Amino acid sequence: MIVRVIIFVMYFSVIGISTSLAQDTLEDVRPVAERATVLLKVEFADAETETIKETEGSGVVISETGYILTAAHVVEEWERQTKEEKSFNHITAYAGDRYGSGREAGLLAMDSEHDIALLKLKGKVSVDSAPFCFVDAPQPGKLFLFGFPSRKNLTPIPAEYANQADQGEGWQIAVKDTFGVSGGPVFDSTGRVVALVKGGNSEVVGYVTPVKWGKSMVENYSDAEPSCTAGGSGVLNVGDHPAPVIPNVETIEPIIPNVNRRPIVIPPPPPVPVYK
């Protein structure tokens, strides 16, 4: 009897060790995140002040050819512009470092209801990307958020999955704060991107958008392939929430900034949307 108990305990101890080894730590995730997380600087024309303003957000590269996922509210002001204004005001992506060299990106598709958007780096590129998954909920364990909070450089933020939030709000997470990290990737314990930072309503509760909510736009407008998928009724079908078609930017050459443009006014970091 004693021998059986000892074998039983040893068996589950080995299982526990194997499971923990399969879970990535922050140091495991960091190298991929540093190469694939991008700072997005978004310029847009403000009709009221007749100036060009700039906001910031984060995003993640999901394909070596330069496709990027971010939060829709990061690029909403840019999308509201006229075609002419868009030609002068740019979305610029900086991979891993706000002080590095940036490259212009174009907006391909946007779903404001679920706060997710798909961008593409202009021109032919070959860049580092992060693995991503369409899942109903993250694997047990820590979550790791990455982004550029409050105009700082790339910062990791550990978090814990709490539960499914109300309809349309995504997942609720326990996290210190997500201010300024909107659109940044959320890695689960397997080292894959499963969500994007959305916002929060306090310093201890935040919300993230499951990557699966962008499944239709990823499949229709990019060459990115998920590392895994959970399937099931929780995954959006193409016809459920069709993403608006925006002109493909793959054939558009990078635009050289106009030196005679109006001065850019950089306002303080915008407040994070409050979700109750």
C-alpha positions as CSV (number, residue, x, y, z in Angstrom):
1,M,0.0,0.0,0.0
2,I,2.8,2.4,0.9
3,V,4.6,1.5,-2.3
4,R,1.5,2.3,-4.3
5,V,1.1,5.7,-2.6
6,I,4.7,6.6,-3.3
7,I,4.4,5.6,-6.9
8,F,1.2,7.6,-7.2
9,V,2.8,10.7,-5.7
10,M,5.9,10.4,-7.9
11,Y,3.8,10.0,-11.0
12,F,1.8,13.2,-10.5
13,S,5.0,15.0,-9.4
14,V,6.5,14.1,-12.7
15,I,3.4,15.3,-14.5
16,G,3.5,18.6,-12.6
17,I,7.1,19.1,-13.5
18,S,6.4,18.4,-17.1
19,T,3.5,20.9,-17.2
20,S,5.5,23.6,-15.6
21,L,8.4,23.1,-18.0
22,A,6.0,23.5,-20.9
23,Q,5.0,27.0,-19.7
24,D,7.0,29.9,-20.9
25,T,8.4,32.5,-18.5
26,L,8.7,36.2,-19.2
27,E,12.3,35.7,-20.2
28,D,11.2,33.1,-22.7
29,V,8.6,35.3,-24.3
30,R,10.6,38.6,-24.2
31,P,12.9,37.9,-27.2
32,V,10.0,37.3,-29.6
33,A,8.0,40.2,-28.1
34,E,10.9,42.6,-28.5
35,R,11.2,41.8,-32.2
36,A,7.5,41.6,-33.0
37,T,5.8,44.3,-30.9
38,V,5.5,47.7,-32.6
39,L,4.9,51.2,-31.5
40,L,2.4,52.9,-33.7
41,K,2.5,56.7,-34.2
42,V,-0.7,57.8,-35.8
43,E,-1.0,61.3,-37.4
44,F,-4.4,62.8,-38.2
45,A,-5.9,66.1,-39.2
46,D,-8.0,67.8,-36.5
47,A,-10.6,69.9,-38.3
48,E,-11.4,72.0,-35.2
49,T,-7.8,73.2,-34.6
50,E,-6.7,72.9,-38.2
51,T,-3.5,71.2,-37.1
52,I,-2.0,67.7,-37.4
53,K,-2.2,65.7,-34.2
54,E,-0.4,62.5,-33.2
55,T,-1.5,59.7,-31.0
56,E,0.3,56.5,-30.0
57,G,-0.6,52.8,-29.6
58,S,1.0,49.4,-29.8
59,G,0.6,46.5,-32.1
60,V,2.1,43.1,-33.0
61,V,3.5,41.8,-36.3
62,I,1.8,38.4,-37.1
63,S,3.5,37.7,-40.5
64,E,7.0,38.0,-41.9
65,T,5.5,40.0,-44.8
66,G,4.5,42.8,-42.3
67,Y,0.9,42.3,-41.3
68,I,0.1,43.9,-37.9
69,L,-2.8,43.5,-35.5
70,T,-3.8,46.4,-33.2
71,A,-6.8,47.9,-31.4
72,A,-9.3,49.7,-33.7
73,H,-9.5,52.7,-31.4
74,V,-5.7,53.3,-32.0
75,V,-6.4,54.1,-35.7
76,E,-10.0,55.4,-35.6
77,E,-9.1,59.1,-35.9
78,W,-6.8,58.3,-38.9
79,E,-9.6,56.4,-40.6
80,R,-12.1,59.3,-40.2
81,Q,-9.9,61.6,-42.4
82,T,-10.5,62.3,-46.1
83,K,-8.5,60.5,-48.7
84,E,-6.3,63.5,-49.3
85,E,-5.6,63.9,-45.6
86,K,-4.7,60.3,-45.3
87,S,-2.1,60.8,-48.1
88,F,-0.3,63.4,-45.9
89,N,-0.8,61.9,-42.4
90,H,0.8,58.6,-41.7
91,I,0.7,55.6,-39.5
92,T,4.3,54.7,-38.7
93,A,5.4,51.5,-37.0
94,Y,8.6,51.1,-34.9
95,A,9.6,47.5,-34.1
96,G,10.7,46.9,-30.5
97,D,12.1,50.4,-29.9
98,R,10.5,53.8,-30.1
99,Y,13.9,55.3,-30.9
100,G,14.6,53.0,-33.8
101,S,13.7,53.5,-37.5
102,G,10.1,53.4,-38.4
103,R,8.2,52.3,-41.5
104,E,4.9,53.5,-42.8
105,A,1.9,51.2,-42.5
106,G,-1.5,51.2,-44.1
107,L,-4.9,50.2,-42.7
108,L,-6.5,47.1,-44.4
109,A,-9.5,46.3,-42.2
110,M,-11.1,47.5,-39.0
111,D,-13.8,46.2,-36.7
112,S,-14.8,49.0,-34.3
113,E,-17.4,46.9,-32.5
114,H,-14.8,44.4,-31.3
115,D,-11.9,46.9,-31.2
116,I,-9.5,45.1,-33.6
117,A,-7.8,46.3,-36.8
118,L,-5.4,44.9,-39.4
119,L,-2.5,46.9,-40.8
120,K,0.3,46.2,-43.3
121,L,3.8,47.6,-43.6
122,K,4.1,49.3,-46.9
123,G,6.4,47.9,-49.6
124,K,8.0,44.5,-49.7
125,V,9.4,43.6,-46.3
126,S,10.8,40.6,-44.4
127,V,10.4,41.1,-40.6
128,D,10.2,39.2,-37.4
129,S,6.7,38.1,-36.3
130,A,5.1,36.5,-33.3
131,P,3.1,33.2,-33.3
132,F,-0.6,33.7,-32.6
133,C,-3.6,31.6,-31.8
134,F,-7.4,31.7,-32.2
135,V,-8.5,30.4,-28.8
136,D,-11.6,30.7,-26.6
137,A,-9.5,31.2,-23.5
138,P,-5.8,31.3,-22.7
139,Q,-3.9,28.3,-21.3
140,P,-3.6,28.3,-17.5
141,G,-0.7,30.4,-16.2
142,K,0.7,33.9,-16.5
143,L,-0.1,36.3,-19.2
144,F,2.5,38.7,-20.5
145,L,1.4,42.1,-22.0
146,F,3.8,44.2,-24.1
147,G,3.5,47.8,-25.2
148,F,4.7,51.3,-25.0
149,P,2.9,52.9,-22.0
150,S,2.7,56.7,-21.5
151,R,5.3,57.4,-24.2
152,K,7.9,55.1,-22.6
153,N,9.9,52.4,-24.4
154,L,8.8,48.8,-24.8
155,T,7.6,47.4,-21.4
156,P,6.4,44.0,-20.3
157,I,3.5,43.8,-17.9
158,P,2.7,40.5,-16.2
159,A,-1.0,39.7,-15.7
160,E,-3.5,36.9,-14.8
161,Y,-6.5,35.8,-16.7
162,A,-9.7,36.4,-14.7
163,N,-12.7,35.4,-16.7
164,Q,-14.8,36.1,-19.8
165,A,-16.1,39.7,-19.6
166,D,-19.5,40.9,-20.7
167,Q,-20.6,40.5,-24.3
168,G,-18.3,42.4,-26.6
169,E,-15.7,43.3,-24.0
170,G,-13.4,40.3,-24.4
171,W,-11.5,38.8,-21.5
172,Q,-11.1,40.3,-18.1
173,I,-7.6,40.2,-16.6
174,A,-5.9,41.1,-13.3
175,V,-3.2,43.6,-14.1
176,K,-1.6,46.6,-12.5
177,D,-2.6,48.9,-15.4
178,T,-2.8,49.0,-19.2
179,F,-2.7,52.7,-19.8
180,G,-0.9,53.5,-23.1
181,V,-0.6,49.9,-24.1
182,S,-3.7,49.7,-26.3
183,G,-3.3,47.3,-29.2
184,G,-0.2,45.6,-27.7
185,P,0.1,41.8,-27.7
186,V,-0.9,39.5,-24.9
187,F,1.2,36.3,-24.8
188,D,-0.1,33.3,-22.9
189,S,1.9,30.7,-21.0
190,T,2.7,28.8,-24.3
191,G,4.4,31.9,-25.8
192,R,1.7,32.7,-28.4
193,V,-0.3,35.9,-28.9
194,V,-3.9,35.2,-27.9
195,A,-5.2,38.7,-27.4
196,L,-4.6,42.4,-27.8
197,V,-4.8,45.0,-25.0
198,K,-8.0,46.9,-25.1
199,G,-8.2,49.1,-21.9
200,G,-9.3,49.1,-18.3
201,N,-11.6,50.6,-15.8
202,S,-9.2,50.7,-12.8
203,E,-5.6,50.1,-11.8
204,V,-6.2,46.4,-11.1
205,V,-8.7,45.3,-13.8
206,G,-8.2,45.4,-17.5
207,Y,-9.7,44.0,-20.7
208,V,-8.2,42.4,-23.7
209,T,-9.6,41.5,-27.1
210,P,-9.2,37.8,-28.1
211,V,-7.3,37.5,-31.4
212,K,-10.0,35.1,-32.6
213,W,-12.3,38.1,-33.0
214,G,-10.1,39.2,-35.9
215,K,-10.1,35.8,-37.6
216,S,-12.1,36.9,-40.6
217,M,-10.0,39.9,-41.4
218,V,-6.8,37.9,-40.9
219,E,-8.0,35.1,-43.2
220,N,-9.4,37.5,-45.9
221,Y,-6.8,40.2,-46.0
222,S,-3.4,38.7,-44.9
223,D,-1.2,35.7,-45.4
224,A,-0.7,35.2,-41.7
225,E,-1.2,31.7,-40.4
226,P,-2.2,30.9,-36.8
227,S,-0.1,28.5,-34.7
228,C,-3.2,26.9,-33.3
229,T,-6.9,27.3,-33.1
230,A,-9.6,26.2,-30.7
231,G,-12.5,26.3,-33.1
232,G,-16.0,26.0,-31.7
233,S,-18.9,28.5,-31.7
234,G,-16.7,31.2,-30.1
235,V,-14.7,31.7,-33.2
236,L,-16.1,34.2,-35.7
237,N,-17.0,33.1,-39.1
238,V,-16.5,35.3,-42.2
239,G,-20.1,36.3,-42.4
240,D,-20.6,37.0,-38.7
241,H,-18.8,40.4,-38.5
242,P,-17.5,41.3,-41.9
243,A,-14.6,43.7,-41.8
244,P,-14.9,46.8,-44.0
245,V,-12.7,46.6,-47.1
246,I,-10.0,49.2,-47.2
247,P,-7.8,49.6,-50.3
248,N,-4.9,47.1,-50.3
249,V,-1.6,48.7,-49.5
250,E,0.8,46.0,-50.6
251,T,1.5,47.8,-54.0
252,I,1.7,51.3,-52.5
253,E,5.3,52.6,-52.2
254,P,6.3,54.3,-48.9
255,I,5.3,58.0,-49.0
256,I,8.0,60.6,-48.5
257,P,6.9,63.1,-45.8
258,N,6.0,66.5,-47.2
259,V,8.4,69.1,-45.6
260,N,5.8,71.9,-46.0
261,R,3.2,70.3,-43.8
262,R,1.5,72.0,-40.9
263,P,3.2,71.5,-37.5
264,I,2.4,68.4,-35.6
265,V,0.7,69.0,-32.2
266,I,1.4,66.1,-29.8
267,P,-1.2,66.1,-27.0
268,P,-0.9,64.4,-23.7
269,P,-1.6,60.6,-23.8
270,P,-5.3,60.1,-24.4
271,P,-7.4,58.6,-21.6
272,V,-8.0,54.9,-21.8
273,P,-11.6,53.9,-22.7
274,V,-13.7,53.0,-19.6
275,Y,-15.6,49.8,-19.8
276,K,-18.2,49.1,-17.1
